[in-house]
Amino acid sequence: MFLFAMAFGTLWWMMYAWRTPENLAETRFTEPDGTQGLFFSLLVPARHEQAVLAHTVGRLLESRYSDYEVLVIVGHDDPGTTAVAQEVAARHPERVRVVVDTHEVKSKPKALNTALPYCRGEVVGVFDAEDQVHPSLLGHVDHAFRSTDVAVVQGGVQLINFTSSWYSLRNCMEYFFWFRSRLHLHARHGFIPLGGNTVFVRSRVLRDIGGWDPDCLAEDCDLGVRLSSAGARVVVAYDADMVTREETPDSLYGLLKQRTRWNQGFLQVYRKREWTRLPTLNQRLLARWTLGNPFLQAFAGLVIPLGIALALLAEVPVGIALISFAPLLPALVTVAFEAVGLHDFGVQYGMRVRSWHYVKLVLGSPFYQMVLSAAAMRAVWREMRGQHGWELTHHVGAHLNEPDIRVPCEVRSEG
Amino acid sequence: MNVASTVLDIAKRPPKPAVPRRPGRSPTWLGPVAVLLPTLAVLAVQAVNIGGWPIANDDEGTYLSQAWAVQHGHGLAHYTYWYDHPPLGWLQIAMMSWLPGLFASSAHVLTASLRVVMLPVTAASCLLLYLLARRLGLPRWAGSLAVLLFGLSPLSVSLQREVLLDNFAVLWILAAMVLCASPRRDLWQHTAAGVAAGVAVLSKETIIVLLPALALLLWQRSHPSTRKFSLAGAASGFTLILALYPLYALLKNELLPGHGHVSLWGGLKFQMSRAGGGSLLSPGSANRQMLDSWLYYDKVLLLGGLVAALLLLARRPMRPIALAVALLALTAIRPGYLPSMFVIQALPFLALALAGVAERVVTLVQRAVTPVGRVMPAARQPLRLAAVALVGLLATGLVAPHWYHGDRIAVTAHANDGYDRAAQWLRTHISDPAHAQVAVDDVLWMDLVRDGLRPGIGAIWFYKLDLDPAVAGLLPHGWQDLDYIVSSPTVRQPSNTRLTTVQTALAHSTVVASFGSGTDLIEIRQIVTLPATEGP
């Protein structure tokens, strides 16, 4: 029954955006009015990413927005990336600056905190070194800030290389449902674990709250929780034309490490208990559920194989056996919705989804769940043993070969 | 805290746009009254003399006995459950079985007095039908009219009183349609519609022919931007609920035929291969006789509703309803097996189609008088009311005499006298119920169990003597172990001549009491045992 509730709850929240046509319409950016108001400081922390950094900053410089600066943050022990960053900065001295992070032990939040004092903008935006950012994004974000007067705008991030491997397909779908749907639910209910990039915060608010937590493995989630607890309003906007495109981890082990880090970060945020200061019980329950999810997932990972073994090996009455299948029902509905999501994904991104991909999506489901459960168990294990080291995700640029952002939105945003 | 002060004062989420209230909207109590009054009228007519008319039906006895078995922990049936129908219908009866205890009297045979469980089913169907009418865009008065047509037709009164699985299927398919037509276009309501449709099919499998109508309604009522998800939600809800049935069979190792056990496949094969009743169009065929018996009860709803549905195929909002009628009509016309209760599934849609056409007629008449209203504004409202009244009068004049006659029989006739008295005779004349063995049809079975006979082996469904090896095994001397066999119209059906044990028992018995006459005759026959030396 617990597993049923868990699977059902996850399904319910996953489908938030598609629940009604009105919900879906609300999840888009509203069209900008053509004027510009805010100055942006865009932070790009880069570590051992000389392969993709120049391209990423290049994309940022193609923005149609005029009032912004780019701060590339590099480590003092990373000459390769530093060289690429400085070369770009030399070519665009009016836009790009390089900030060197000298912390002995490096982490993304430390790098971001290092750069925060140098930000001149009214809004700080964060991008990853491998991001492909749409030229019209800043205009839309500016409009979102000015028309709603919120503290944070979270843009969509989408893994795009769904053909790379069996797990990349599922990973892409996971992002699709998270940014397309679930985050909107969080924003509406006033508790949101922010995403790691394409997130924009008013500098004043960010400084008031003390920047990022340097020791947290999920500094983005932590920031979101602290801002939510302080009552900050967040809007999330997902627009297929405007999302930041990323790639999946390049190996299954990489995915496992990345997910372990996130899960461990969630556990850390949970243990900081900042979320207990959320004003309403519903928000606190949502926080408890979301942050405790690694625990729940680890538990499910242990119990489900046990249950299957019991159902197959032990003689149980038919009624009990039928009930033991109950958690499977929402799980199967989830798979059905994921298949439709994959179709939607293909339509929105103009990519050809073949029937083979649907088969892979369905067949991969249990194995992907096993990877997630393993990562959750690993996170719980590492957290209990006090291992807080940062395991970096490597990027090879697999998403850069995918078809480029389509034209229609450009026509629209200028019209 | 500083941050709180800077961001807390930011305006809250903008309120949802309220549904605009039209000026001059009628008062809020009108809706509830428009649905409750006709529902109460239907309930009143259906409740009075519910145990007396129509004559208790063997199928009612079957479902009630099986519900009794569920309720008393004997599994899905008191004999081996053989997948003749999915069990969800009598599972629902079992869930409501506390109800008859509150109302049942000993005046009637138990099967007939247990019909009380159908009243909440009818009430819920009436409410859902009204809601569906409203969601399809019909005005309140047309919704009320649909409820009255649905519940007061003599055909409805007799069939909806009976404990039949089709009535449950109708309830759930109406729920599915109401959910599909939700003005919120909510994904979960659409998914729930699929679940409700699955429950409908598991209540009575024949309702599955309505799926295309349901799909059309969902297609029309979902929004293009979320339609894909709505369809996937409804389809997976439906499929998964339906899949529980084969899963149950699989877990019991009864999915496929095998030696020494029943199977779902075998049950399906039996239902699919039942002897066809001939074409509706050829006079004298079994199906034609069935149709004639339906038409005997009510021509208005059947023929009028059919014509109305054909007319409404042209109107987009009502098209799913028209399609539902068309699908059921086509199924009935094909020469295959046609169960006598099949028409139940068409009743709500026929009623809705008639109400839909009535609404069109009134609208057209109102439009026709509009020019007059323009010239004399004071006459506009009276003219409109007069139009409704005229249509109402015409319709009532057409329907009322016919229906009054049929419904009067329903509330006064005593069709179950024979069964009532047979049950009473058995109660008073079986001296040692704990050891008695009596073969009866399904209608009388519940009474015998109530009187203390052992379920299944003391109180025996007559055809199990020949068809269930488990029962034969418990009677070492075959028919000679019986004390009585009750010969009722069901037992005397021509198809039962192949039941040799039953026929032998009938041949070796004498009538000790008889009730009624003609085809309704019920005889209680005592078995005359032969001297032991003769052997079997």
Boltz contact constraints between the chains, C-beta under 6 A:
constraints:
  - contact:
      token1: [A, 15]
      token2: [B, 187]
      max_distance: 6.0
  - contact:
      token1: [A, 18]
      token2: [B, 187]
      max_distance: 6.0
  - contact:
      token1: [A, 18]
      token2: [B, 226]
      max_distance: 6.0
  - contact:
      token1: [A, 18]
      token2: [B, 229]
      max_distance: 6.0
  - contact:
      token1: [A, 19]
      token2: [B, 187]
      max_distance: 6.0
  - contact:
      token1: [A, 20]
      token2: [B, 184]
      max_distance: 6.0
  - contact:
      token1: [A, 20]
      token2: [B, 185]
      max_distance: 6.0
  - contact:
      token1: [A, 20]
      token2: [B, 186]
      max_distance: 6.0
  - contact:
      token1: [A, 21]
      token2: [B, 185]
      max_distance: 6.0
  - contact:
      token1: [A, 21]
      token2: [B, 223]
      max_distance: 6.0
  - contact:
      token1: [A, 21]
      token2: [B, 225]
      max_distance: 6.0
  - contact:
      token1: [A, 21]
      token2: [B, 226]
      max_distance: 6.0
  - contact:
      token1: [A, 24]
      token2: [B, 225]
      max_distance: 6.0
  - contact:
      token1: [A, 24]
      token2: [B, 226]
      max_distance: 6.0
  - contact:
      token1: [A, 149]
      token2: [B, 10]
      max_distance: 6.0
  - contact:
      token1: [A, 151]
      token2: [B, 7]
      max_distance: 6.0
  - contact:
      token1: [A, 205]
      token2: [B, 3]
      max_distance: 6.0
  - contact:
      token1: [A, 205]
      token2: [B, 7]
      max_distance: 6.0
  - contact:
      token1: [A, 208]
      token2: [B, 2]
      max_distance: 6.0
  - contact:
      token1: [A, 208]
      token2: [B, 3]
      max_distance: 6.0
  - contact:
      token1: [A, 209]
      token2: [B, 3]
      max_distance: 6.0
  - contact:
      token1: [A, 230]
      token2: [B, 3]
      max_distance: 6.0
  - contact:
      token1: [A, 230]
      token2: [B, 4]
      max_distance: 6.0
  - contact:
      token1: [A, 231]
      token2: [B, 4]
      max_distance: 6.0
  - contact:
      token1: [A, 231]
      token2: [B, 7]
      max_distance: 6.0
  - contact:
      token1: [A, 231]
      token2: [B, 8]
      max_distance: 6.0
  - contact:
      token1: [A, 232]
      token2: [B, 7]
      max_distance: 6.0
  - contact:
      token1: [A, 233]
      token2: [B, 10]
      max_distance: 6.0
  - contact:
      token1: [A, 318]
      token2: [B, 251]
      max_distance: 6.0
  - contact:
      token1: [A, 318]
      token2: [B, 252]
      max_distance: 6.0
  - contact:
      token1: [A, 321]
      token2: [B, 251]
      max_distance: 6.0
  - contact:
      token1: [A, 329]
      token2: [B, 240]
      max_distance: 6.0
  - contact:
      token1: [A, 332]
      token2: [B, 240]
      max_distance: 6.0
  - contact:
      token1: [A, 333]
      token2: [B, 236]
      max_distance: 6.0
  - contact:
      token1: [A, 336]
      token2: [B, 232]
      max_distance: 6.0
  - contact:
      token1: [A, 336]
      token2: [B, 236]
      max_distance: 6.0
  - contact:
      token1: [A, 337]
      token2: [B, 232]
      max_distance: 6.0
  - contact:
      token1: [A, 340]
      token2: [B, 228]
      max_distance: 6.0
  - contact:
      token1: [A, 340]
      token2: [B, 229]
      max_distance: 6.0
  - contact:
      token1: [A, 340]
      token2: [B, 232]
      max_distance: 6.0
